[in-house]
Amino acid sequence: MINAVGTPQSLLLLGGTSDIGLAVARAFAARAPGLRVILAARPSPRRDAAAEELAGIGCTVRVVDFDALDLDSHGAVVAAAAEDGDLDVSVVAYGLLGDNEQAWTDVQVAVDLARTNYVGPVASGVALADRIRRQGHGVVVALSSVAGERPRRSNFVYGSTKAGFDAFFTGLGEALRPLGGRVLVVRPGFVRSKMTEGLAAAPLAVTPEDVAEAVVAGVASGAEQVWVPRPMRAVMSALRHVPRPVFRRLPL
C-alpha cells in the first residue's frame, strides 16, 4: 500500500529500461528503502544494467519479460508482476518518437508508432485496471506528452498517438476512482533523454529526473494530471486557443 506520505512499497515499470521510468524508480527508492521494483522489458544488457543499478541502491528487483507489441501478453505480464504482492504504483513508460516525416509517408512506420504509443498502452491500461479492481487500490502513472494536447505539423503522427493515449488514461482514471484506484497522467514537454538524443532541445526542456520528481509529488498529493515543467500548462492552454491560420505559422 502507499503510506500516508505517498510512498509506495512496490513499483512496476512497464518499459523498464526507459530513462524516465528508471528516474522514477530512483526517486521513489530514495524515499522508500527496500522498494520492491518489477522491471518489465525485453531481455537486454540495458535491462540487466538497470536491475543491477536499482539493486545497488537497496531495491528488491525482479525482471519480467515484456514486449509491448505482444498485445495478448499484457494481462499475463501484470499478473506475473503481482506474484509477490500488490502493485502500489505502475508506470506505463514505453513509447517511440519515430521519424516525423517517415511517420506520415510510410504506412508501416505509422502503424508501428500507433501500436507502440497507443494500442499497446491501452492493453497495459486494461490489464492494470483489472489488477487494481482485484486489489482495491493502486496508482497508474501514464507518461503522456504535451505533443498530444495540440498536434503540430512537425510531429502530428506522434502527437496523435499521444492524444489518444492521454484521452484513454484520463478516462481510465475516472473509471477507477470508485474502485479505489487512480491514474496520474504526466505531460512533459521536451525531455533530454535517449529518445530525443540528437534533437535540438525545445524551450522549457527538462530532464528525466525533473519528470520523476513531478511523478513522486503527484502520487503523494493525489494529483490526476501534472505538466512538466509546470509553466507548460499555461503555454499549452494558450496554444490550444490560437486560430489555425496563426498556429500553422508558429515555429513549432
N, C-alpha and C positions, 0 to 999 in steps of 0.2 A: 504493500500500500504506500501511497505518497503521504509523508508525515505532515504535521501541522505547518511546517515552514516550506512546504512544497518540494521536499527532497524525495525522490523515488528510491526504492530498493532494487528495482530491475529496469533494464533498458534494452529494447530491441531496436537494432539498426537494420532496416531493410535497405540494402545498398551500403553494406558495412565497410566499404573502402572509400566512400565519398569524403572529401575534405571537410565539408560542413558536418556530416554525420559524426565523424571522428572528433571534431572540435566540440560537438555537443556532448559526446561521451566523456571527454576530458573535463569539461566544465562541470558536469554532474558528479564525476568521480572526485573532483576537488572538494565537493561538499558532502559526499557520501562514501566514506571509507568502506571498502568491500563491496561496492556496487556490482551487482550481477549484470553482465553485459552479454548479449547474444548478437554476434556478428553474422548477418545473413548476406552472403555474397557468393559469387562464383569462386571456386578454388583458384588461388593465385599467390605469388610471392608477396604481393601487396596486402592481401588478406592475412597471410601469416605474420607479416611485419606489424600490422595493426593489432592483431591479437597479442603479440609479444609486448608491444608498447603498452597496451592497456593493462596487461597482467603486471607489467613492471611498475605501474603506479598504484597497484593494490586492488585492481578489479578482479573479480572472478569471471573468466571469459570462456564462452563456448562458441564454436563456429558451427554454422548450419549452411549447407549448400543451397544456393538460391539463384535462380535465373528468372528475372522479371518477365521475360518473354514466354516462359513456360506457364501459360495462364492457368492450367489445371493444377499447378503445384502450390499455389499461394496458400490455400487452406491447410495443406499438409505442412508447409514451412512454418506457418504461425502456430500450428498445434505442436510441432517439434520444439519451437522456441519456448513454449509454455510448459514443457515437460517437467521442469524443475521448480515451477511455481508461477504465480500470476505475473502478467506483464503490466507493469505500472505505467511506463511511457514507451510508446512505439513510434519510431521516426521513419517516415517514408522519405528516403534521402537519395533515391536514384533518379537519373534523368540524363537526357542528351541535349546539347546545344545545337549541334549539327552545323552544316554549311548552309548559310541563309539562302544563297542563290540556287544551290542544288535542291534545296528542300521544296521549291515550288516549280522546278523544271524536271525533276526525276521522281517518278511515281514511287519507286522502292524506297528512296531516301525519305520521302514524305510519310509513307506508311510506317517505316521503322521509327521515325520520330514520334508519330502519333501513338504507336503501340507502346513505346518505352515511356513516354511522358504522360499519357492519359489512360490508355486501355490497361496497361499493367498496374498503375496506381489504383484504378477502380477495383481490380481484382484484389489488390492488397487491402484496400479500404473495407471491402465487404468481408474479407476474412478476419480482419482485425475487429470489425463491428461484432461479428459472431463471438469472438473471444471475450469482448467487453460485456456482451449480454450474459455470457456464462459466469463471468467474474463479478459483475455488478459494479465495476469501477475500471478506470484506465483512461489514459490520455493518448490520443493520436496526434503527433506533430507532423503536419503536412508542409513540406518545403515547396512553396509555390514561387511566384516571381511577380514583380511589378509589370513584367512584359505581358502578363495576361490581362491587365486592367484596361489597356487600350493598345492592341497590337499595332505595330508600325510597319511601314513598307519594308524596312530594313531587316525585320525578322518576324514577319507575320505568321509564318507556319509554326515556328516555335511559340510565338505569343498565343496562337490559337490553342495549342495543346495545353498551355498553362492556364488559359481562360477556362477550358473545360475542367482541368484538374482542380482549379480554385473553386469553381461552382460545385463540383461534386463534394469536395471535403467540407465546404461551408454547409451544404445541405446535410451531410452526414453528421455534422456536429449537432444540428437541430434534432435529427432522428435519435441520437444517442443521449441527449440531455435527460429525458425522463428515465433512462435506464442506468444512470449513474456514470455515464461516460462523457467525454469531452473531446473536442477537436480544436487544436490550435493551428490556424493557418498562418504561415510565416511568409511574408512578401518582401524578400530582399531586392535591392537594386543590383548593380554590378558588383559581383563578388570576385575578388582576386583569388583564383584557385586554379587547379589543373584544368578545369573545364574551360576557363577563359584565358588560359596561357597563350600569349602571342597576340592578344587583342588589346587595343588601346583602352585604358580604363575610362569609364564614363564618369561624369561628375557625381559626387557623393558615393564613390566606390567604398566598399567595406571589405573586411577580411572574414574568413570562416569563423574566427574567434569572436568577432563582433556579432555575427548571426547567432553563435552559440550562447553568448551572454543574453541576447534577447529571448532566446528559447527558454533558458533557465528562468529568467524573470517572468516570462509569460506563463509558464507552467505553475510557478509559485503563486502568481497573482490571480490565476483563474481566467486569464485573457482568452479570447476566442480568435483574435487577429492581432498580428503585430507587423509593423513595417520596419525595415532595417536599411538605412538609418531612419530614425523617427521622422525627420523632416520630409522623407519621401512620401508620406501620406498626404501632406498638403500639396506637394508637387503633382502627384498623380490625380488628386481631386481637381486641381486646376486644369490639367491636360485633358481630363475626360470631357470638359465642357468647352474646349476650344473647337470652333467650327471646322469641319473637314477641310475646306479650301485653305484655311490658315494652317491647320495641323500638318498638311502634306508639304508645306513649305519650311517647316521647322527642321533644324539639323539634328534629327533623332535617328 
